[in-house]
Amino acid sequence: MVCKLCGEKAQVEVRSRGLALCKGHYLDWFVKETERAIRRHRMLSPGERVLVAVSGGKDSLALWDVLHRLGYQAVGLHLQLGIGAYSERSLEVTRRFAQERGLELWVVDLKEAYGFGVPELAQLSGRVACSACGLSKRYIINQVAVEGGFRVVATGHNLDDEAAVLFGNLLNPQEDALARQGPLLPEKPGLAARIKPFYRFSEREVLSYALLRGIRYLHEECPNAKGAKSLLYKEALNLVEKEMPGAKLRFLEGFLDKIQPRLQAGEEVVLQECQRCGYPTTGAVCSFCRMWDAVYRRAKKRRLLPEEAEFTPKAEAVRVP
């Protein structure tokens, strides 16, 4: 197998697009495709300051690397979730990546900010860990972005992630979620824009970029991810992709191009300010504040917190040297 562009030995085969590329041409192609996605959806202005949510995994670190190479002022935000040694290793990998490249990294420690990490949060909230964690991450990332003056938050969601979410939302019809799914969620008062520049890259393609760029990332999955339905959806889609290369990309883009515009034509959801934190919500109090208020009440009953302890929504991001 030889590189389609130069005839040298190919390092990566991109079956879904009929490409085989050597190391240099693959890295160039990957960066240019990312830039093309950003321009196509008007995700960022040239050189714009952007907050990148980084976990320490290959996708988020690769995204941070690419955005930096493209000339954006990419600042990393890492959430320390208190999931034992896994979280410690995640922070160390992320910190090392930032230090080696001279990039700015901010960290929010969930336990320092609110008193509990994800394991305790799941027990006290009555939610499964992924649900409680996901809700907290979305809120904190947005809060840090808005208060830090960022218009845009970038996440490393890839094609496999997006296709699995779409598959799940179609199996268990979620019209609101389907209407919101896409590579760009525009900004609104109190809500930073959300972008997913890697939405057309498969997990394997992002992995190839990370390996060829020499990016050292955390290889292990979050221990709370075991048994997640998304893994089952990815496995099913991978079986289809094996027999029909490009099926996942056609599945996602077909939905985004032909079906989603019809869903977005309905009435827009009316947002108001949360009575607790002031951030946008559809009800009187946002789900983040409701969850944490309940956690504090239960923690006091179990004497895990003093009676005078009060939940404060705002979390402080600390810049890591």
Backbone hydrogen bonds, N-H to C=O, Kabsch-Sander energy under -0.5 kcal/mol:
donor,donor_aa,acceptor,acceptor_aa,energy
3,C,8,E,-4.0
4,K,20,A,-3.3
7,G,3,C,-1.6
10,A,1,M,-2.0
11,Q,21,L,-2.6
12,V,21,L,-2.3
14,V,12,V,-0.5
14,V,19,L,-2.8
15,R,13,E,-0.9
17,R,14,V,-1.5
18,G,15,R,-1.0
19,L,14,V,-2.2
21,L,12,V,-2.7
26,Y,22,C,-2.5
27,L,23,K,-2.4
28,D,24,G,-2.0
29,W,25,H,-2.5
30,F,26,Y,-2.7
31,V,27,L,-2.0
32,K,28,D,-2.5
33,E,29,W,-2.6
34,T,30,F,-1.8
35,E,31,V,-2.4
36,R,32,K,-2.4
37,A,33,E,-2.0
38,I,34,T,-2.2
39,R,35,E,-2.4
40,R,36,R,-2.7
41,H,37,A,-1.8
42,R,39,R,-0.8
43,M,38,I,-2.5
48,E,45,S,-2.3
50,V,73,Q,-2.2
51,L,152,V,-2.3
52,V,50,V,-0.6
52,V,75,V,-3.3
53,A,51,L,-0.6
53,A,154,A,-2.4
54,V,52,V,-0.7
54,V,77,L,-2.5
61,L,57,G,-1.8
62,A,58,K,-2.3
63,L,59,D,-2.2
64,W,60,S,-2.2
65,D,61,L,-2.3
66,V,62,A,-2.6
67,L,63,L,-2.8
68,H,64,W,-1.9
69,R,65,D,-2.2
70,L,66,V,-1.9
71,G,68,H,-1.4
72,Y,67,L,-2.3
73,Q,48,E,-1.7
74,A,72,Y,-1.8
75,V,50,V,-2.6
75,V,73,Q,-0.7
76,G,104,E,-2.8
77,L,52,V,-2.6
78,H,106,W,-2.8
80,Q,78,H,-0.6
80,Q,108,V,-2.8
81,L,79,L,-0.9
84,G,82,G,-1.1
86,Y,83,I,-0.9
87,S,83,I,-1.0
87,S,84,G,-0.5
88,E,84,G,-1.4
89,R,85,A,-2.6
90,S,86,Y,-2.1
91,L,87,S,-2.2
92,E,88,E,-2.1
93,V,89,R,-2.4
94,T,90,S,-2.1
95,R,91,L,-2.9
96,R,92,E,-2.3
97,F,93,V,-2.1
98,A,94,T,-2.2
99,Q,95,R,-2.5
100,E,96,R,-2.5
101,R,97,F,-1.1
102,G,98,A,-0.8
102,G,99,Q,-0.6
103,L,98,A,-2.4
105,L,320,V,-0.6
106,W,76,G,-3.1
107,V,318,V,-2.6
108,V,78,H,-2.1
110,L,80,Q,-2.7
110,L,108,V,-0.7
113,A,109,D,-2.5
114,Y,110,L,-2.6
115,G,111,K,-2.1
116,F,110,L,-0.6
118,V,81,L,-2.9
121,L,117,G,-2.6
122,A,118,V,-2.7
123,Q,119,P,-1.6
124,L,120,E,-2.6
125,S,121,L,-2.2
126,G,122,A,-1.4
132,A,128,V,-2.2
133,C,129,A,-2.8
134,G,130,C,-2.6
135,L,131,S,-2.2
136,S,132,A,-1.8
137,K,133,C,-2.8
138,R,134,G,-2.4
139,Y,135,L,-1.9
140,I,136,S,-2.7
141,I,137,K,-2.7
142,N,138,R,-1.7
143,Q,139,Y,-2.7
144,V,140,I,-2.8
145,A,141,I,-2.1
146,V,142,N,-2.9
147,E,143,Q,-2.5
148,G,144,V,-1.6
149,G,146,V,-1.1
150,F,145,A,-2.9
153,V,193,A,-2.9
154,A,51,L,-3.0
155,T,195,I,-2.3
159,L,198,F,-0.6
159,L,201,F,-3.6
162,E,158,N,-2.5
163,A,159,L,-2.9
164,A,160,D,-1.9
165,V,161,D,-2.2
166,L,162,E,-2.3
167,F,163,A,-2.5
168,G,164,A,-2.5
169,N,165,V,-2.5
170,L,166,L,-1.6
171,L,167,F,-2.2
172,N,168,G,-2.3
174,Q,169,N,-1.3
178,L,174,Q,-2.7
179,A,175,E,-2.1
180,R,176,D,-1.3
181,Q,177,A,-1.4
185,L,194,R,-2.7
188,K,191,L,-2.2
191,L,188,K,-3.0
193,A,151,R,-2.7
194,R,185,L,-2.2
195,I,153,V,-2.5
196,K,183,P,-2.1
199,Y,196,K,-1.8
201,F,198,F,-2.0
206,V,202,S,-2.1
207,L,203,E,-2.5
208,S,204,R,-2.3
209,Y,205,E,-1.8
210,A,206,V,-2.5
211,L,207,L,-2.6
212,L,208,S,-2.5
213,R,209,Y,-2.0
214,G,211,L,-1.0
215,I,210,A,-2.7
216,R,214,G,-0.5
217,Y,215,I,-0.7
218,L,56,G,-3.2
219,H,217,Y,-0.6
225,A,222,C,-2.1
226,K,223,P,-0.9
228,A,225,A,-2.2
231,L,228,A,-1.0
232,L,228,A,-0.9
233,Y,229,K,-2.3
234,K,230,S,-2.3
235,E,231,L,-2.0
236,A,232,L,-2.2
237,L,233,Y,-2.4
238,N,234,K,-2.3
239,L,235,E,-1.5
240,V,236,A,-1.5
241,E,237,L,-2.6
242,K,238,N,-2.1
243,E,239,L,-1.2
244,M,240,V,-2.3
247,A,244,M,-2.0
250,R,246,G,-2.3
251,F,247,A,-2.6
252,L,248,K,-2.4
253,E,249,L,-2.7
254,G,250,R,-2.3
255,F,251,F,-1.5
256,L,252,L,-2.6
257,D,253,E,-2.6
258,K,254,G,-2.3
259,I,254,G,-0.7
259,I,255,F,-1.4
260,Q,255,F,-3.0
262,R,259,I,-1.2
263,L,259,I,-1.1
263,L,260,Q,-0.6
264,Q,260,Q,-2.1
265,A,262,R,-0.6
266,G,263,L,-1.1
272,Q,281,T,-3.0
274,C,279,Y,-2.3
275,Q,284,A,-2.6
278,G,274,C,-1.3
281,T,272,Q,-2.3
290,R,286,C,-2.4
291,M,287,S,-2.3
292,W,288,F,-2.4
293,D,289,C,-2.6
294,A,290,R,-2.0
295,V,291,M,-2.1
296,Y,292,W,-2.3
297,R,293,D,-2.0
298,R,294,A,-2.3
299,A,295,V,-2.6
300,K,296,Y,-2.0
301,K,297,R,-1.7
302,R,298,R,-1.8
303,R,300,K,-1.3
304,L,299,A,-3.5
305,L,299,A,-0.9
309,A,306,P,-1.8
318,V,107,V,-3.1
320,V,105,L,-2.9
